[in-house]
Amino acid sequence: MKRGLLFLLVVGVGGAIAACDESRVDQCNKIVAIANDTATQMRVASQTSSGFDRAAELSEQAAAQLDTLVLGDKKLNTLKLHLAAAYQETSTAGQELAKLADSNCKLFRV
């Protein structure tokens, strides 16, 4: 009887630990999905004449999506915050490059 109870306890704790790991994987997958979707859209945007504007917009959207994610894992949350900050910086850079391109900057003339 005690062995059966001990077995159930071990299986229950093991299942709880596995569930926590799965949750962390799910949280990580949410970050990866946003990053992959943004990267795919950026590749398409880079082939258009409004690439800088679109890249800035996509980066802003990705940062906003990351900001709405609620993650329980501290390391993943830190990663999320750093990635959102990087997207914000990319958005700002894209906006500045779009302004330069619109002003007929010699750098962008062919």
C-alpha positions in Angstrom: 0.0 0.0 0.0 2.8 2.4 0.9 4.7 1.6 -2.2 1.6 2.3 -4.3 1.0 5.6 -2.6 4.7 6.5 -3.0 4.5 5.6 -6.7 1.5 7.8 -7.2 3.2 10.6 -5.4 6.3 10.3 -7.6 4.3 10.1 -10.7 2.2 13.1 -9.7 5.3 15.2 -8.8 7.0 14.1 -12.1 3.9 15.0 -14.0 3.8 18.5 -12.4 7.5 19.0 -13.2 6.9 17.9 -16.8 3.9 20.3 -17.0 6.1 23.2 -15.8 8.7 22.4 -18.5 6.0 22.2 -21.2 4.7 25.6 -20.0 8.2 27.1 -20.4 8.5 25.6 -23.9 5.1 27.0 -24.7 6.2 30.4 -23.5 9.4 30.2 -25.5 7.4 29.2 -28.6 5.3 32.3 -28.3 8.4 34.5 -28.4 9.8 32.5 -31.3 6.5 32.7 -33.3 6.5 36.5 -33.0 10.2 36.7 -34.1 9.8 34.3 -37.0 6.6 36.0 -38.2 8.4 39.4 -38.1 11.4 38.1 -39.9 9.3 36.6 -42.7 7.4 39.9 -43.1 10.7 41.9 -43.0 12.1 39.8 -45.9 9.1 40.7 -48.0 9.2 44.3 -47.0 12.9 44.6 -47.9 12.0 43.9 -51.5 9.7 46.9 -51.8 10.4 50.6 -52.3 8.8 51.4 -48.9 11.0 48.9 -47.1 12.3 51.2 -44.4 8.8 52.4 -43.5 7.4 48.9 -43.5 10.4 47.5 -41.5 9.8 50.3 -38.9 6.1 49.5 -38.7 6.7 45.7 -38.4 9.3 46.2 -35.7 6.9 48.4 -33.8 4.2 45.8 -34.1 6.5 43.0 -32.9 7.6 45.1 -29.9 3.9 45.7 -29.0 3.1 42.0 -29.4 6.0 41.0 -27.1 4.9 43.7 -24.6 1.4 42.0 -24.3 2.9 38.5 -23.6 2.6 37.5 -19.9 5.4 35.0 -19.2 5.9 33.3 -15.8 9.5 32.3 -16.5 11.9 35.0 -15.4 14.6 34.2 -18.0 12.1 34.2 -20.8 10.6 37.4 -19.6 14.1 39.0 -19.6 14.6 37.7 -23.1 11.2 39.1 -24.1 12.1 42.5 -22.7 15.5 42.6 -24.5 13.9 41.5 -27.8 11.1 44.1 -27.5 13.8 46.8 -26.9 15.7 45.6 -29.9 12.6 45.8 -32.1 11.9 49.4 -30.7 15.5 50.4 -31.7 15.0 48.8 -35.2 11.8 50.7 -35.6 13.5 54.0 -34.7 16.3 53.3 -37.1 13.9 52.3 -39.9 12.0 55.6 -39.5 15.2 57.6 -39.7 16.4 55.7 -42.8 13.0 56.2 -44.4 13.3 60.0 -43.8 16.8 59.9 -45.4 15.5 58.0 -48.4 12.6 60.4 -48.8 14.9 63.4 -48.7 16.8 62.1 -51.7 19.9 61.4 -49.7 22.9 60.6 -52.0 23.4 57.4 -50.0 20.2 55.9 -51.5 20.6 57.0 -55.1 21.6 54.4 -57.6 
